[in-house]
Amino acid sequence: MANTAQARKRARQAVKQNAHNSSQRSTLRTAIKAVRKAILAGDKTAADAIYRSSVSTIDRIADKNIIHKNKAARHKSRLSAALKALA
């Protein structure tokens, strides 16, 4: 347990920040799954629209350093390749 007031406050902040970051990671995973589901359905126009919104979500989360920018690029690249393979 934290001994100083400063350490106690940092522990409280860490819990709050962890909950926020977990929520953001969940949003990221949901966005990726939505694109994958649209691709599996075979509807290219719907998949393309969902892909565009998901890329925005991925970039926003990477900008906040919740995931690394290279991981974001990897996700976008793989989703894009899957979308192109649909055509």
N, CA, C and O atoms as a Tinker XYZ file with bonds, in Angstrom:
   348  protein
     1  N      0.836000   -1.183000    0.000000    73     2
     2  CA     0.000000    0.000000    0.000000    64     1     3
     3  C      0.876000    1.240000    0.000000    63     2     4     5
     4  O      1.962000    1.246000    0.580000    81     3
     5  N      0.398000    2.281000   -0.650000    73     3     6
     6  CA     1.150000    3.527000   -0.741000    64     5     7
     7  C      1.255000    4.187000    0.633000    63     6     8     9
     8  O      0.291000    4.202000    1.398000    81     7
     9  N      2.428000    4.731000    0.937000    73     7    10
    10  CA     2.673000    5.304000    2.256000    64     9    11
    11  C      2.479000    6.809000    2.307000    63    10    12    13
    12  O      2.109000    7.351000    3.349000    81    11
    13  N      2.723000    7.488000    1.202000    73    11    14
    14  CA     2.618000    8.944000    1.206000    64    13    15
    15  C      1.345000    9.378000    0.505000    63    14    16    17
    16  O      0.727000    8.614000   -0.236000    81    15
    17  N      0.969000   10.618000    0.756000    73    15    18
    18  CA    -0.232000   11.157000    0.114000    64    17    19
    19  C     -0.053000   11.174000   -1.401000    63    18    20    21
    20  O     -0.982000   10.877000   -2.152000    81    19
    21  N      1.144000   11.522000   -1.836000    73    19    22
    22  CA     1.431000   11.567000   -3.271000    64    21    23
    23  C      1.282000   10.181000   -3.896000    63    22    24    25
    24  O      0.700000   10.032000   -4.970000    81    23
    25  N      1.809000    9.181000   -3.216000    73    23    26
    26  CA     1.730000    7.816000   -3.733000    64    25    27
    27  C      0.288000    7.312000   -3.746000    63    26    28    29
    28  O     -0.116000    6.591000   -4.658000    81    27
    29  N     -0.486000    7.698000   -2.725000    73    27    30
    30  CA    -1.898000    7.298000   -2.692000    64    29    31
    31  C     -2.657000    7.929000   -3.857000    63    30    32    33
    32  O     -3.486000    7.278000   -4.494000    81    31
    33  N     -2.368000    9.198000   -4.129000    73    31    34
    34  CA    -3.039000    9.881000   -5.234000    64    33    35
    35  C     -2.657000    9.239000   -6.568000    63    34    36    37
    36  O     -3.516000    9.021000   -7.422000    81    35
    37  N     -1.369000    8.936000   -6.746000    73    35    38
    38  CA    -0.931000    8.302000   -7.992000    64    37    39
    39  C     -1.598000    6.940000   -8.166000    63    38    40    41
    40  O     -1.930000    6.551000   -9.286000    81    39
    41  N     -1.794000    6.220000   -7.073000    73    39    42
    42  CA    -2.461000    4.921000   -7.149000    64    41    43
    43  C     -3.915000    5.094000   -7.586000    63    42    44    45
    44  O     -4.421000    4.317000   -8.395000    81    43
    45  N     -4.593000    6.132000   -7.040000    73    43    46
    46  CA    -5.971000    6.408000   -7.452000    64    45    47
    47  C     -6.026000    6.780000   -8.931000    63    46    48    49
    48  O     -6.897000    6.316000   -9.667000    81    47
    49  N     -5.087000    7.619000   -9.354000    73    47    50
    50  CA    -5.067000    8.045000  -10.747000    64    49    51
    51  C     -4.793000    6.864000  -11.680000    63    50    52    53
    52  O     -5.359000    6.773000  -12.769000    81    51
    53  N     -3.914000    5.964000  -11.232000    73    51    54
    54  CA    -3.570000    4.807000  -12.057000    64    53    55
    55  C     -4.786000    3.918000  -12.282000    63    54    56    57
    56  O     -4.982000    3.400000  -13.382000    81    55
    57  N     -5.598000    3.740000  -11.256000    73    55    58
    58  CA    -6.812000    2.919000  -11.384000    64    57    59
    59  C     -7.768000    3.555000  -12.392000    63    58    60    61
    60  O     -8.318000    2.875000  -13.259000    81    59
    61  N     -7.955000    4.858000  -12.266000    73    59    62
    62  CA    -8.867000    5.579000  -13.151000    64    61    63
    63  C     -8.366000    5.542000  -14.602000    63    62    64    65
    64  O     -9.145000    5.315000  -15.527000    81    63
    65  N     -7.069000    5.765000  -14.789000    73    63    66
    66  CA    -6.494000    5.769000  -16.136000    64    65    67
    67  C     -6.545000    4.377000  -16.760000    63    66    68    69
    68  O     -6.782000    4.234000  -17.960000    81    67
    69  N     -6.319000    3.352000  -15.935000    73    67    70
    70  CA    -6.371000    1.985000  -16.435000    64    69    71
    71  C     -7.767000    1.636000  -16.931000    63    70    72    73
    72  O     -7.920000    0.969000  -17.954000    81    71
    73  N     -8.777000    2.085000  -16.210000    73    71    74
    74  CA   -10.152000    1.829000  -16.629000    64    73    75
    75  C    -10.449000    2.529000  -17.954000    63    74    76    77
    76  O    -11.104000    1.957000  -18.826000    81    75
    77  N     -9.974000    3.751000  -18.106000    73    75    78
    78  CA   -10.191000    4.504000  -19.344000    64    77    79
    79  C     -9.481000    3.838000  -20.518000    63    78    80    81
    80  O    -10.062000    3.673000  -21.591000    81    79
    81  N     -8.218000    3.454000  -20.308000    73    79    82
    82  CA    -7.450000    2.813000  -21.378000    64    81    83
    83  C     -8.057000    1.471000  -21.768000    63    82    84    85
    84  O     -8.076000    1.115000  -22.946000    81    83
    85  N     -8.547000    0.731000  -20.791000    73    83    86
    86  CA    -9.187000   -0.555000  -21.084000    64    85    87
    87  C    -10.418000   -0.348000  -21.951000    63    86    88    89
    88  O    -10.671000   -1.116000  -22.880000    81    87
    89  N    -11.177000    0.690000  -21.645000    73    87    90
    90  CA   -12.361000    1.016000  -22.428000    64    89    91
    91  C    -11.980000    1.360000  -23.863000    63    90    92    93
    92  O    -12.647000    0.938000  -24.807000    81    91
    93  N    -10.913000    2.123000  -24.021000    73    91    94
    94  CA   -10.454000    2.506000  -25.361000    64    93    95
    95  C     -9.990000    1.291000  -26.155000    63    94    96    97
    96  O    -10.285000    1.175000  -27.344000    81    95
    97  N     -9.257000    0.376000  -25.495000    73    95    98
    98  CA    -8.810000   -0.849000  -26.167000    64    97    99
    99  C    -10.005000   -1.694000  -26.594000    63    98   100   101
   100  O     -9.988000   -2.309000  -27.660000    81    99
   101  N    -11.029000   -1.722000  -25.770000    73    99   102
   102  CA   -12.244000   -2.457000  -26.107000    64   101   103
   103  C    -12.905000   -1.852000  -27.344000    63   102   104   105
   104  O    -13.375000   -2.578000  -28.219000    81   103
   105  N    -12.939000   -0.537000  -27.414000    73   103   106
   106  CA   -13.493000    0.152000  -28.580000    64   105   107
   107  C    -12.712000   -0.214000  -29.838000    63   106   108   109
   108  O    -13.290000   -0.432000  -30.902000    81   107
   109  N    -11.391000   -0.278000  -29.698000    73   107   110
   110  CA   -10.527000   -0.648000  -30.819000    64   109   111
   111  C    -10.861000   -2.056000  -31.312000    63   110   112   113
   112  O    -11.023000   -2.276000  -32.513000    81   111
   113  N    -10.962000   -3.001000  -30.387000    73   111   114
   114  CA   -11.242000   -4.388000  -30.766000    64   113   115
   115  C    -12.612000   -4.513000  -31.425000    63   114   116   117
   116  O    -12.791000   -5.269000  -32.380000    81   115
   117  N    -13.570000   -3.763000  -30.901000    73   115   118
   118  CA   -14.915000   -3.791000  -31.470000    64   117   119
   119  C    -14.908000   -3.259000  -32.899000    63   118   120   121
   120  O    -15.577000   -3.812000  -33.772000    81   119
   121  N    -14.160000   -2.194000  -33.139000    73   119   122
   122  CA   -14.073000   -1.606000  -34.483000    64   121   123
   123  C    -13.451000   -2.600000  -35.467000    63   122   124   125
   124  O    -13.912000   -2.730000  -36.602000    81   123
   125  N    -12.412000   -3.292000  -35.028000    73   123   126
   126  CA   -11.741000   -4.274000  -35.890000    64   125   127
   127  C    -12.685000   -5.438000  -36.189000    63   126   128   129
   128  O    -12.763000   -5.904000  -37.326000    81   127
   129  N    -13.397000   -5.903000  -35.170000    73   127   130
   130  CA   -14.331000   -7.014000  -35.366000    64   129   131
   131  C    -15.470000   -6.623000  -36.307000    63   130   132   133
   132  O    -15.954000   -7.450000  -37.079000    81   131
   133  N    -15.891000   -5.370000  -36.239000    73   131   134
   134  CA   -16.979000   -4.913000  -37.112000    64   133   135
   135  C    -16.556000   -4.984000  -38.572000    63   134   136   137
   136  O    -17.346000   -5.386000  -39.427000    81   135
   137  N    -15.320000   -4.598000  -38.864000    73   135   138
   138  CA   -14.826000   -4.665000  -40.245000    64   137   139
   139  C    -14.731000   -6.116000  -40.692000    63   138   140   141
   140  O    -15.159000   -6.463000  -41.793000    81   139
   141  N    -14.168000   -6.963000  -39.834000    73   139   142
   142  CA   -14.035000   -8.386000  -40.178000    64   141   143
   143  C    -15.411000   -9.016000  -40.458000    63   142   144   145
   144  O    -15.564000   -9.800000  -41.394000    81   143
   145  N    -16.390000   -8.666000  -39.644000    73   143   146
   146  CA   -17.730000   -9.204000  -39.815000    64   145   147
   147  C    -18.336000   -8.741000  -41.139000    63   146   148   149
   148  O    -18.979000   -9.526000  -41.836000    81   147
   149  N    -18.134000   -7.472000  -41.486000    73   147   150
   150  CA   -18.656000   -6.937000  -42.744000    64   149   151
   151  C    -17.983000   -7.605000  -43.938000    63   150   152   153
   152  O    -18.629000   -7.864000  -44.954000    81   151
   153  N    -16.695000   -7.883000  -43.816000    73   151   154
   154  CA   -15.970000   -8.552000  -44.908000    64   153   155
   155  C    -16.491000   -9.975000  -45.075000    63   154   156   157
   156  O    -16.697000  -10.437000  -46.197000    81   155
   157  N    -16.706000  -10.672000  -43.952000    73   155   158
   158  CA   -17.228000  -12.036000  -44.033000    64   157   159
   159  C    -18.627000  -12.070000  -44.637000    63   158   160   161
   160  O    -18.997000  -13.036000  -45.304000    81   159
   161  N    -19.404000  -11.015000  -44.404000    73   159   162
   162  CA   -20.754000  -10.945000  -44.969000    64   161   163
   163  C    -20.703000  -10.780000  -46.487000    63   162   164   165
   164  O    -21.651000  -11.131000  -47.189000    81   163
   165  N    -19.585000  -10.240000  -46.988000    73   163   166
   166  CA   -19.409000  -10.122000  -48.431000    64   165   167
   167  C    -19.930000   -8.835000  -49.046000    63   166   168   169
   168  O    -19.882000   -8.673000  -50.266000    81   167
   169  N    -20.421000   -7.929000  -48.238000    73   167   170
   170  CA   -20.950000   -6.662000  -48.753000    64   169   171
   171  C    -19.825000   -5.633000  -48.811000    63   170   172   173
   172  O    -19.445000   -5.054000  -47.793000    81   171
   173  N    -19.295000   -5.411000  -50.021000    73   171   174
   174  CA   -18.120000   -4.557000  -50.162000    64   173   175
   175  C    -18.398000   -3.108000  -49.788000    63   174   176   177
   176  O    -17.568000   -2.476000  -49.135000    81   175
   177  N    -19.550000   -2.566000  -50.187000    73   175   178
   178  CA   -19.827000   -1.157000  -49.894000    64   177   179
   179  C    -19.981000   -0.921000  -48.392000    63   178   180   181
   180  O    -19.471000    0.065000  -47.861000    81   179
   181  N    -20.677000   -1.818000  -47.716000    73   179   182
   182  CA   -20.842000   -1.683000  -46.264000    64   181   183
   183  C    -19.497000   -1.879000  -45.560000    63   182   184   185
   184  O    -19.167000   -1.151000  -44.623000    81   183
   185  N    -18.736000   -2.855000  -46.013000    73   183   186
   186  CA   -17.428000   -3.118000  -45.408000    64   185   187
   187  C    -16.506000   -1.921000  -45.580000    63   186   188   189
   188  O    -15.750000   -1.579000  -44.671000    81   187
   189  N    -16.567000   -1.281000  -46.751000    73   187   190
   190  CA   -15.722000   -0.119000  -47.006000    64   189   191
   191  C    -16.099000    1.037000  -46.083000    63   190   192   193
   192  O    -15.221000    1.721000  -45.558000    81   191
   193  N    -17.390000    1.257000  -45.884000    73   191   194
   194  CA   -17.833000    2.332000  -44.996000    64   193   195
   195  C    -17.413000    2.064000  -43.551000    63   194   196   197
   196  O    -16.961000    2.972000  -42.853000    81   195
   197  N    -17.559000    0.835000  -43.111000    73   195   198
   198  CA   -17.171000    0.477000  -41.750000    64   197   199
   199  C    -15.663000    0.564000  -41.592000    63   198   200   201
   200  O    -15.166000    0.969000  -40.541000    81   199
   201  N    -14.931000    0.183000  -42.643000    73   199   202
   202  CA   -13.467000    0.274000  -42.610000    64   201   203
   203  C    -13.015000    1.716000  -42.401000    63   202   204   205
   204  O    -12.115000    1.985000  -41.606000    81   203
   205  N    -13.643000    2.630000  -43.116000    73   203   206
   206  CA   -13.259000    4.047000  -42.995000    64   205   207
   207  C    -13.468000    4.562000  -41.564000    63   206   208   209
   208  O    -12.610000    5.266000  -41.030000    81   207
   209  N    -14.578000    4.222000  -40.957000    73   207   210
   210  CA   -14.817000    4.677000  -39.589000    64   209   211
   211  C    -13.877000    3.974000  -38.602000    63   210   212   213
   212  O    -13.457000    4.562000  -37.605000    81   211
   213  N    -13.555000    2.721000  -38.890000    73   211   214
   214  CA   -12.647000    1.979000  -38.011000    64   213   215
   215  C    -11.231000    2.523000  -38.075000    63   214   216   217
   216  O    -10.533000    2.562000  -37.061000    81   215
   217  N    -10.799000    2.944000  -39.260000    73   215   218
   218  CA    -9.468000    3.531000  -39.404000    64   217   219
   219  C     -9.371000    4.793000  -38.545000    63   218   220   221
   220  O     -8.349000    5.045000  -37.907000    81   219
   221  N    -10.434000    5.571000  -38.538000    73   219   222
   222  CA   -10.463000    6.769000  -37.706000    64   221   223
   223  C    -10.320000    6.405000  -36.230000    63   222   224   225
   224  O     -9.574000    7.048000  -35.492000    81   223
   225  N    -11.035000    5.378000  -35.812000    73   223   226
   226  CA   -10.958000    4.929000  -34.424000    64   225   227
   227  C     -9.563000    4.426000  -34.087000    63   226   228   229
   228  O     -9.019000    4.757000  -33.033000    81   227
   229  N     -8.984000    3.632000  -34.971000    73   227   230
   230  CA    -7.645000    3.081000  -34.750000    64   229   231
   231  C     -6.620000    4.210000  -34.621000    63   230   232   233
   232  O     -5.784000    4.199000  -33.718000    81   231
   233  N     -6.692000    5.181000  -35.530000    73   231   234
   234  CA    -5.749000    6.302000  -35.496000    64   233   235
   235  C     -5.907000    7.125000  -34.217000    63   234   236   237
   236  O     -4.918000    7.540000  -33.612000    81   235
   237  N     -7.151000    7.355000  -33.813000    73   235   238
   238  CA    -7.403000    8.156000  -32.611000    64   237   239
   239  C     -6.810000    7.471000  -31.379000    63   238   240   241
   240  O     -6.233000    8.134000  -30.518000    81   239
   241  N     -6.950000    6.159000  -31.294000    73   239   242
   242  CA    -6.436000    5.428000  -30.136000    64   241   243
   243  C     -4.909000    5.366000  -30.173000    63   242   244   245
   244  O     -4.260000    5.401000  -29.128000    81   243
   245  N     -4.338000    5.275000  -31.368000    73   243   246
   246  CA    -2.880000    5.272000  -31.492000    64   245   247
   247  C     -2.301000    6.641000  -31.131000    63   246   248   249
   248  O     -1.228000    6.723000  -30.535000    81   247
   249  N     -3.006000    7.707000  -31.489000    73   247   250
   250  CA    -2.548000    9.056000  -31.157000    64   249   251
   251  C     -2.497000    9.278000  -29.648000    63   250   252   253
   252  O     -1.692000   10.072000  -29.161000    81   251
   253  N     -3.348000    8.584000  -28.918000    73   251   254
   254  CA    -3.371000    8.711000  -27.460000    64   253   255
   255  C     -2.371000    7.769000  -26.793000    63   254   256   257
   256  O     -2.324000    7.687000  -25.565000    81   255
   257  N     -1.573000    7.060000  -27.588000    73   255   258
   258  CA    -0.556000    6.119000  -27.099000    64   257   259
   259  C     -1.146000    4.974000  -26.288000    63   258   260   261
   260  O     -0.489000    4.431000  -25.399000    81   259
   261  N     -2.385000    4.609000  -26.595000    73   259   262
   262  CA    -2.972000    3.450000  -25.938000    64   261   263
   263  C     -2.463000    2.185000  -26.625000    63   262   264   265
   264  O     -2.249000    1.157000  -25.982000    81   263
   265  N     -2.271000    2.277000  -27.941000    73   263   266
   266  CA    -1.542000    1.235000  -28.672000    64   265   267
   267  C     -0.427000    1.925000  -29.446000    63   266   268   269
   268  O     -0.498000    3.128000  -29.697000    81   267
   269  N      0.587000    1.181000  -29.821000    73   267   270
   270  CA     1.712000    1.736000  -30.559000    64   269   271
   271  C      1.289000    2.069000  -31.985000    63   270   272   273
   272  O      0.416000    1.408000  -32.548000    81   271
   273  N      1.899000    3.080000  -32.560000    73   271   274
   274  CA     1.526000    3.505000  -33.911000    64   273   275
   275  C      1.785000    2.404000  -34.940000    63   274   276   277
   276  O      1.064000    2.305000  -35.933000    81   275
   277  N      2.802000    1.581000  -34.712000    73   275   278
   278  CA     3.080000    0.492000  -35.650000    64   277   279
   279  C      2.012000   -0.596000  -35.566000    63   278   280   281
   280  O      1.667000   -1.214000  -36.573000    81   279
   281  N      1.496000   -0.823000  -34.372000    73   279   282
   282  CA     0.413000   -1.795000  -34.220000    64   281   283
   283  C     -0.830000   -1.292000  -34.935000    63   282   284   285
   284  O     -1.543000   -2.066000  -35.573000    81   283
   285  N     -1.086000   -0.001000  -34.830000    73   283   286
   286  CA    -2.225000    0.598000  -35.530000    64   285   287
   287  C     -2.051000    0.433000  -37.040000    63   286   288   289
   288  O     -2.994000    0.077000  -37.746000    81   287
   289  N     -0.852000    0.693000  -37.523000    73   287   290
   290  CA    -0.572000    0.563000  -38.954000    64   289   291
   291  C     -0.747000   -0.881000  -39.408000    63   290   292   293
   292  O     -1.251000   -1.136000  -40.502000    81   291
   293  N     -0.334000   -1.818000  -38.571000    73   291   294
   294  CA    -0.468000   -3.237000  -38.906000    64   293   295
   295  C     -1.938000   -3.640000  -39.009000    63   294   296   297
   296  O     -2.327000   -4.352000  -39.935000    81   295
   297  N     -2.745000   -3.188000  -38.064000    73   295   298
   298  CA    -4.175000   -3.486000  -38.109000    64   297   299
   299  C     -4.810000   -2.905000  -39.367000    63   298   300   301
   300  O     -5.567000   -3.587000  -40.057000    81   299
   301  N     -4.504000   -1.655000  -39.662000    73   299   302
   302  CA    -5.090000   -1.002000  -40.835000    64   301   303
   303  C     -4.663000   -1.707000  -42.116000    63   302   304   305
   304  O     -5.469000   -1.878000  -43.030000    81   303
   305  N     -3.406000   -2.114000  -42.185000    73   303   306
   306  CA    -2.894000   -2.787000  -43.367000    64   305   307
   307  C     -3.583000   -4.129000  -43.589000    63   306   308   309
   308  O     -3.958000   -4.462000  -44.713000    81   307
   309  N     -3.747000   -4.889000  -42.529000    73   307   310
   310  CA    -4.375000   -6.205000  -42.654000    64   309   311
   311  C     -5.848000   -6.094000  -43.007000    63   310   312   313
   312  O     -6.367000   -6.883000  -43.797000    81   311
   313  N     -6.525000   -5.105000  -42.415000    73   311   314
   314  CA    -7.930000   -4.902000  -42.757000    64   313   315
   315  C     -8.076000   -4.456000  -44.204000    63   314   316   317
   316  O     -8.984000   -4.896000  -44.910000    81   315
   317  N     -7.178000   -3.578000  -44.642000    73   315   318
   318  CA    -7.205000   -3.096000  -46.014000    64   317   319
   319  C     -6.961000   -4.234000  -46.998000    63   318   320   321
   320  O     -7.624000   -4.325000  -48.032000    81   319
   321  N     -6.008000   -5.097000  -46.669000    73   319   322
   322  CA    -5.710000   -6.231000  -47.553000    64   321   323
   323  C     -6.904000   -7.177000  -47.623000    63   322   324   325
   324  O     -7.212000   -7.702000  -48.693000    81   323
   325  N     -7.574000   -7.398000  -46.507000    73   323   326
   326  CA    -8.749000   -8.266000  -46.491000    64   325   327
   327  C     -9.884000   -7.650000  -47.309000    63   326   328   329
   328  O    -10.640000   -8.361000  -47.972000    81   327
   329  N     -9.995000   -6.327000  -47.255000    73   327   330
   330  CA   -11.028000   -5.624000  -48.014000    64   329   331
   331  C    -10.749000   -5.707000  -49.508000    63   330   332   333
   332  O    -11.669000   -5.879000  -50.308000    81   331
   333  N     -9.480000   -5.585000  -49.883000    73   331   334
   334  CA    -9.112000   -5.681000  -51.297000    64   333   335
   335  C     -9.318000   -7.098000  -51.828000    63   334   336   337
   336  O     -9.684000   -7.286000  -52.988000    81   335
   337  N     -9.085000   -8.080000  -50.981000    73   335   338
   338  CA    -9.267000   -9.471000  -51.391000    64   337   339
   339  C    -10.747000   -9.787000  -51.635000    63   338   340   341
   340  O    -11.077000  -10.732000  -52.351000    81   339
   341  N    -11.623000   -8.996000  -51.039000    73   339   342
   342  CA   -13.060000   -9.188000  -51.194000    64   341   343
   343  C    -13.502000   -8.874000  -52.618000    63   342   344   345
   344  O    -14.449000   -9.475000  -53.124000    81   343
   345  N    -12.826000   -7.946000  -53.257000    73   343   346
   346  CA   -13.222000   -7.492000  -54.593000    64   345   347
   347  C    -12.995000   -8.540000  -55.661000    63   346   348
   348  O    -13.282000   -8.299000  -56.833000    81   347
